[in-house]
Amino acid sequence: MIKIQQLSKTFQTANQSIQAVDHIDLSIESGEIFGVIGYSGAGKSTFIRLINRLEEPTDGTVTVGDQNVTTLNKQELRATRQEMGMIFQHFNLLWSRTVSENIAFPLEIAGVPKAERKERVDQLIDLVGLTGKGNAYPSQLSGGEKQRVGIARALANQPKVLLCDEATSALDPETTDAILSLLVDINEKLGITIILITHEMHVIQKICHNVAVMENGRVIEQGAVLDVFSNPQQLVTKRFVEQVMGKPDEEVAEDSLIQTISSGQILKLQFIGESTNQALISQVAKDYDVELNILQGNIKQTQAGPYGSLYIQITGAKAIVDQVIAYIRSTSVKVEVIDND
């Protein structure tokens, strides 16, 4: 577990003090993917650099396992940093070195023998999907491939924690999804804890288990991703959720939906986290003598299952429709009847 208590960072300028990180308390479980989201200037990048002391905290503690990172001397900190890999937005590769040589660099610094380095590098190249690219130089790679090299290099010393500072911000959407899928694969195969900084809710939605929302150096909201998506409390959080889900369901013009149908009922189905319900509509159509028509909806997949709403028209004998509604309510899907015959 990573335990962060009252972590703060104040920058002094000639004219003022700037509180970049303001007394943050967080607990991050071993083996989870934890997201930290905020707009530019929220303090999230400073926060992640405090974890491995690339920035020195003004106050507070960071404990990784049983070790208080904030009290380590320089020699102890160097050893601990080998257990905390880090990847960056702009890759930070050595342009005069090949892919293999970039990945091997932290192993050289750690004094790993040459034969062992080569074996480890070859394993990592395969792990991140760069087989056959070991002798290429960064200038010959795409953005996604460069980031894969950065990830492999960060994993070279077999860290327990991987810190990702806006790791997908410089990538196009398709490449972003591929890198996120790679991070999930690494998390599952290696059991490594991943802390991911981003300003994109799509990134949080796709791979994170828990999330903290930052504003003005503070954590203003935190919790399981599914809980935050389904019930955002703060205005900033609501804006982030809208990046992925659009406007809240209450803004759907339900009167307009009613006018589109000439028979049957409109049901609003709310999906919150039950993955077995992804095939719910097809299952109802197969098992019950009713006609179904999807009118409108927005459902997204999170690590904990689907979240979102679906409006459907259902037509059939009242008794059977009632059976369908009862069946759906027996699952985790919530049902609201919008219109009756």
N, C-alpha and C positions, 0 to 999 in steps of 0.2 A: 504493500500500500504506500501511496505518496500522501503525506499529510502536510498541508500548507496552513500556517497559522499566523494571522495578523501581518501578512507579508506586505511590505511597503517599499516604494522607491521614490525619493525626492531628488530632482535635478536642480542644482543651483546655477542660476545665470547671474550676469552682472547686476540685473535689476530686480530679480524675483526668484522665488522658489516655485518649482512646478511639480505637483504631486502626480506622477505618472501612474503609480499603482498605490491604492489606498486601502490598506488593512484588509487584505483578502484572506478568507478562510475557505479551504476546499479539502475534500478527501477524495482520492482517486484510487479505485480498487485495482489490484494487480491483474493484469491481463485484459483490461477493458480499453475501449477506444473512447477517450474523453475529449469532447469538443469545447473550445472557447471561442465565442463569436462576439463581434462588436464592430462598429463602424470605425473608420480611420480616426486615430487619436484617442481611442477608448483605453489604450494602455495594454492591449493584449500581447503585442510583440515584446514589449518590455517585460511583461509578466513571464513569458516563457523563457526569456534569457536570464531571469532571476533564478529559475529552477536549477540550472547548471552553473550559475554564477558567472556567466558571460557579462552580466551586470551584477554589481554588488548590492545586495539589499540595504536599504536604510534602516529597516526594522523588520522583525518577524523571523520565522524559521521555516525551512523546507526539510522535511524528513522523508528519506527514501528507504523503505524497509525499517531497519533499526538505526540508520545513520543520519545524524543531523548534518546536512550538507553545509549549512551556514556557519558552522564552527570549524570546518576543516582548514588545515594549513595548506600552503601551495602544493606541496608534494602529495598530500592526501587527496587534494582536489583533482590533481592530474589523474590519479588512479581511478577516482570515482567517475570522472568524465568519460572514461573508457566504457563505463556501464550505461552511459546516456548518449546515444547517437542523436544527431541532429541533421535535418534537411531544411533547405532554404528555398525561398521563392525563385531566386536567380541562380540556383544550382551550385555556384562557387566551385567549379571544377578547375583543375590545373590544366591549362590549354596546351602545354608542351608535353603532357603525358597522355598515354593511351588510356582506353577504358580500363584495362587490367591494371595499369600502373596507378591510376586514380584510386581504384578500389583498394589496392595494396598499400597505399600511402600510410594510413593509420596503423597498419600492421607493421610497417617498417619502423615507425616511431615507437611502437610498443616492443620492438626487438624480437619479433616473431621470426624464426628461421625461414630461409628462402623456400625450401620445399613445402613447408607447412603453409606459407603465404600463398603459394601457387595453388595448392589444393583448395584453400579457403576461397580464393578469388574465383576459381572455376565454379565452385558450388554457388557462389553469390550471383555470378553472371547467369547461370541457369535459373536461379530462383527469381530474378527480376525480369526474365524474358529477353535477355540480350545475347543468347547463344550465337556465336559466330562474329560478334562485334568486339571481341577482346582487344584486337589490334587497331581498332579505329580511334581517331582523335575526336575530341568534343566538337570541333568545327565540322565534322562529317556526320553529326547526329542531329536528329530532330529534337524539338523541345522535350517531348515525352521521353525520348531515349536518354537525354541528358539528365532528366530527373530520376530515371531508373538507375543511372550510374550513381547519382547522389544518394539514393536510397541504399544501394548496395554498399557504398562506402560507409554510410552511417551504421550499417549492420556488421561491418567487418570484425569488430572486436566483440561480437555477440552480446550486445547491450541488453539490459533488462527493460530499458525505457527508450522510446523513440520520440523525439520532440520534432514537430513539423510546423514550421513558421510560414504560413501562407504557401504551402508546398504546391498548390495547383493554380495559384492566381495568375501565373504567366502562361497558362496553357489554354488551348481551345476546349470547348465543352466535351467533345468526343475523347480527347486525350485525357482530360480531367477525370472522366468516368473510368477510363482504363487504369489510371494511377490510383484512384480510390479503390477499385477492385483489387489491385495489387496490395494495397495496404491492408485490406480486409484479409486477404490470403496470408500475408505475413503474420498478422495478428493471430489467425487461427492455427497456422503451422508452427509458429515459434512461441506462442503464448506471451508475446511481448506487449507491454503496456504502451499505448500510443496516446500522446497529448497533441491535439491538432488545433492550430490557430487558424481562423478564417473569418472572412466577412460575408461568406456565401452560405445561406441556409440550406441550399441544395447539398452541400458537402456534409453538413451536420445530419440532414435527413437520410442520406445514403448510407453512412457507415458508423455513426457514433451511437454509443449506448447511453451516455449522459452528456449534458451540455451545461455550460455556464455562460450567461450573457453579461458582457461588460459594458459599462458606460462611465465615462469620466473617472477611470481608474478603479471603479468598484464593480463587484459582482452584484448585479441588481436582481438576478433571477437564476435559479439553477434547478436541475432535476433530470429525471429520465426524459429522453427525447420525445417519446410518445406523450408523456404528460404535458410537456411544454408545448408541443404542437396542438394538443387537444384543448388546452386551457391556459393560454399565455396570459400573464398578469400585467406585465409592464408594456407601455406604449412601444418602446423599442423592440421588445420581443414580438409583439403583434405585427409590427412592420416586417420583421424578418420572416415570420411565418407566412405572411402574404406574398413574399418572394416566390414561395413554392406553391402555396395553396390558392392564391388569389384572395379576393375579398371574402369575409366571413359568410357562412351559409345564410345568416339572417338577412343578408342583402340580396339573396336570390329572389327574383320576381315570381313568387309562387302563384299570384293571381294570373300572371301570363301563362304559366304552365297549365293551370286549370283550363284556360281557354283553348289550349291546343288539343284537348281530348273531348270526345263526344260520348264516351262510355267508360265504365269502370271507375277505379279509384287511383289516386296518386299516393304512393308511399315514399317517404323519405327514410332511407337507410343510412345509419351512421356506423361506420367501421372504425373500431379502435382496438387494434393490436391482436386480433385473432387470425393467424395466418391460414387456418383451416377454412376460413370463410371466404377466401378469394374466389372459390368456385360456387358460391352460394346461389347465384342467379341461375346458372346452368343446372344446378341440383334441383332447384324448385321447379324449373321448366320440365325436367325429366320426371319428377315424382308426382306432380299435381296437374290436374286438368284445368290449367289457366293459361292465358296469353300474357306475355310480358313484353313491355316496350320501354327501353331505357330512354329517358327524356333529357337528363342532364346529370353531370356528376364530376367529381374530382377526387380521385383516390391515389394516394402516394404510398410507396412502400418504405418503411423504416426498418431498422434492425430488429425491432420488437413486433413487427407485423404491419398491416395496412392501417392507414388513417385517412379519413375523408368521408364524404357524403355522396349518395347516389339517389336520384329521383327516378322512380319507375312507375309506369302505368300498368295496373294489373286488372285483367278482365276475366270474369268467370262467375259461377254460381256463388252466392254470398257465403254459404256454408263452407265451400272449399277455400274461398278467399280468406275467411276467418281462420281456417286450418293453416294456411300458408303464413299468415301473420303470427299465429301462435308458434309455428315451427321456427320462424326467423327469430322471434323473441327468446326462444330456448337456447339460441346461440348467444355470442357476445354482441351481436349486432342489434343496435337500438332501432325501433320502428316507430314512425309517426305517420298517422293517416292524415293526408293533406286535404283529400276530397272524397266524399262519399256519393254513391248513386242517389 
